[in-house]
Amino acid sequence: MNENDDWLVFQLDDLMGRVKPGTLSLKEFLRTPSLSCSVYHLPAGSRDMANAHEEDELYLVLGGRGRLRVGEDEHQVREGTLMYVRAACDHAFFDVEEDLTVLVFFGAPVRQRR
């Protein structure tokens, strides 16, 4: 990672190196007052830790396959899938067929933006 006071640069291969194969993990790599970012890894067959949050979220699937339930809707996810989930919306990954690695971007909690 390169950095100064105004910006940070992350390399995707370095972020992927934080993933321990076969282990359910959420590894945060950035936190500011308005944004946090993590690498989320779900091994095949695992259960998601997610539920409704105070923050809007953006998910970018880096690898693997599974499904994401948002409210009562279900969506197939795979490498390259980009999904937005509104704050306070119940959601979870499930039916993880192949180890799923996801970049997760959390906005500031909605109550802080008002």
C-alpha positions in Angstrom: 0.0 0.0 0.0 1.3 3.5 -0.9 -0.1 6.4 1.1 0.2 10.0 2.0 -2.2 12.3 3.9 -4.7 12.6 1.0 -4.9 9.2 -0.6 -4.2 5.5 -0.4 -3.4 2.9 -3.0 -4.3 -0.8 -2.5 -3.3 -3.7 -4.8 -5.9 -6.3 -5.3 -3.4 -9.2 -5.0 -2.3 -7.8 -1.6 -5.9 -7.6 -0.4 -6.5 -11.2 -1.7 -3.5 -12.3 0.3 -5.4 -11.4 3.5 -7.8 -14.2 2.8 -7.1 -17.5 4.6 -8.5 -20.3 2.4 -11.2 -22.3 4.1 -11.8 -19.7 6.8 -14.9 -17.4 7.1 -13.4 -13.9 7.6 -14.0 -10.2 7.2 -10.7 -8.2 6.9 -11.1 -4.5 7.1 -8.4 -2.6 5.2 -9.7 1.0 5.2 -11.8 3.1 7.7 -12.6 6.8 7.4 -15.5 8.8 8.9 -17.4 8.4 5.6 -16.3 5.0 4.3 -14.9 1.6 5.3 -13.8 -1.2 3.1 -13.2 -4.9 3.8 -12.4 -8.2 2.1 -15.1 -10.8 3.0 -14.4 -14.5 2.4 -17.0 -17.2 2.7 -15.8 -20.8 2.1 -18.0 -23.1 0.1 -20.9 -24.3 2.2 -20.5 -21.7 4.9 -23.2 -19.4 6.4 -23.0 -15.6 6.1 -22.5 -13.4 9.1 -24.4 -10.5 7.4 -27.8 -9.0 8.2 -29.2 -5.4 8.1 -26.7 -2.7 8.8 -26.9 1.1 9.4 -24.8 1.7 6.3 -25.4 1.5 2.6 -23.2 -1.3 1.2 -21.6 -2.1 -2.2 -20.4 -5.6 -2.9 -18.0 -6.6 -5.7 -17.5 -10.3 -6.1 -13.8 -11.1 -6.8 -14.2 -14.8 -7.0 -16.5 -17.8 -6.3 -20.2 -18.4 -6.7 -23.2 -18.2 -4.5 -26.5 -16.4 -3.9 -27.4 -13.1 -2.2 -30.8 -12.7 -0.5 -31.9 -9.1 -0.3 -35.2 -8.7 1.5 -37.4 -11.4 -0.1 -35.4 -11.4 -3.4 -32.6 -13.7 -4.3 -29.7 -13.1 -6.8 -27.0 -15.4 -8.2 -23.6 -13.8 -7.6 -20.3 -14.7 -9.3 -17.0 -13.0 -10.2 -17.7 -9.6 -11.5 -21.1 -9.1 -9.8 -21.5 -5.7 -8.3 -24.5 -5.2 -5.9 -25.8 -2.2 -3.9 -27.7 -2.9 -0.7 -29.5 0.0 1.0 -29.0 0.6 4.7 -31.3 -1.3 7.1 -32.2 -3.8 4.3 -32.0 -7.4 5.5 -29.6 -9.5 3.4 -27.2 -12.4 3.5 -25.1 -14.6 1.2 -26.2 -18.3 1.0 -25.8 -21.4 -1.2 -22.0 -20.6 -1.4 -21.0 -23.2 -4.1 -17.4 -22.0 -4.5 -15.3 -20.1 -2.0 -16.7 -16.6 -2.3 -14.4 -13.5 -2.0 -16.1 -10.1 -1.9 -14.9 -6.5 -1.6 -17.3 -4.8 0.7 -17.7 -1.0 0.8 -19.7 0.5 3.7 -20.8 4.1 3.6 -21.2 6.2 6.7 -24.2 5.2 8.8 -27.3 6.9 7.5 -27.9 8.7 10.8 -24.5 10.4 10.4 -25.3 11.8 6.9 -28.4 13.7 8.0 
